[in-house]
Every structure is written in structure tokens, then in C-alpha cells.
């Protein structure tokens, strides 16, 4: 999994995902996606705290992961974990 700051072009996709996740869950329809939209327009919105997770194709992970004898998994490609040596 990759965690990065959300970009402007991600906004619509994220709102649609939220809409699908909450549609008819508690009440008919949903407003959670609209809430996210309004938060982004707020003067209190902090874009640096707006993060998005991405999945990586398994074929790419097979090349970048080294499984040690004690079954610890370390991400080796800095593109997926910049400035961090991640341990899963």
C-alpha cells in the first residue's frame, strides 16, 4: 500500500467512492460525500492532512519485497516509501 497526499484530480474519485460506501447504509441516500466536498472548500481545510492510499499490483510487490527468515517483510523500493524504511 502507498500513502500519499491527495491531488485535485483525485477529489471526484474519492467523493464517488465515499458515496458508494455510504449509500443507503444508515438512511436512504447519503450526504457523507457532500460533507467531504464542503470540507475541502472550507478555509480550515489543510491539504497536507488529506491523504490517499493506493494499492500496488502484486507483480510489482513480488519484485520489491524481501521476506526474511523471521518472516518480517521490508519494502525495498524508495518510490513506494520515500524517506521511510517501512516494516510491515
N, C-alpha and C positions, 0 to 999 in steps of 0.2 A: 504494500500500500504506500502511496505517495501522498504527503500532505503539503499543500501549497496555498498561497494566497489566492483568493478568488479573483477572477478577472471580470471586467464589464461584460464580455461576451458570454460568460457563464451564468449571468443573472437569470435569464429566461429559462434555461435548462433547469437550474436549481429550483426556481419557483414552480415549474411544471412537476418536478419530482415531489416537492412538498405537497402540491395539490393532489397528486395521485396517492400519496401516502396517507393523507388525512381525509380524503373524500368519503363522506358518509360514515366516518368512523364513530364519532360521538353524536353528531346531529346530521340531518340532511344537508349535503353540500359541505363546504368548509371555508374558512377565512384565513387560515394559517399562512397561505402563500401571499395573500394580500398584506398581512402583517409584516412579513419579511420585506415586501416591496416598499412599504411605508417606512420601515426602519432604515432602509438604505437611503431614503430621501431626507431623513432627519439630520439636523445639524449635529446631533450627538453621535452619529454613526462613525465608527472607527474602522476604516477599511483594512487596516493591518490585522485586526482581530477576526476578519471574515475569512475563514479557511475552508478549503475543499479537499476531499480525499479522492484519490484516483486509484484505480486498480491497475495492475501491471499484468500483461499476458503471461501465462505460466511458462511459455517457452523462453521468455526474457528472464524470468526468475531463475530458471534452471541454470542459466549461464552465470548469474551474478551471486548465487548463494553458495556458501561453503558450509557443509554440515560437518561439524567436528565430532570426535569420538564421544564426547559427553552430550551430544545431540543439541548443542547450542547452535543457533543459526545467526550468522552475521551477514549483513548486507555489505557487499564489497564495492558496488558501483556508486561513486560520489554523486552521479546525476540523480539518483533516487533518494539520497540522504545527504544533501550538501551540508558541509560543516558539521556533520554529526556521524559518529560511528555507531550505528543503530544495532541494538541487540534485541532480537525477537524472542 
